[in-house]
Amino acid sequence: MKNRKQPLFKSFGYAFEGIWTGISKERNMKIHCLAVILVTAVGTFVGLTPMEWCICLLLFGMVISLELVNTAVEAVVDLVTEERKPLAKIAKDTAAGAVLYGNHGCDHRVYHIYTSFYGSLRCSRIAGIA
């Protein structure tokens, strides 16, 4: 009997279902999504450059992806054991640490993008350009 792969559209369907599950059931994912919306709104308001938008989009993708992987790790660990086990704790804590570390890096990059904008705005006002 041959192993038949499912059609590509079904694979995408499962992926979108996973994303929606993460957004609808995970508190931290909702917080990350709200941050994406706020950064996008402020970025639109201040007029980010195309390069800054590319950086923001990459960072958004990184943080959301890490949160989805963290959710998957936690679900698998919970599926395997309900007991408190040292290896289960390591798996969950390490996945959560990856999200924290990625989010921290993202926060710094976005901070630098916005402070460079406000710094250049302030300098142009001092020079009488704006």
ABEGO torsion letter per residue (X at the ends): XBBBBBBAAAAAAAAAAAAAAAAAABAAAAAAAAAAAAAAAAAAAAGBBAAAAAAAAAAAAAAAAAAAAAAAAAAAAAAABABBBAAAAAAAAAAAAAAAAAAAAAAAAAAAAAAAAAAAAAAAAAAGAX
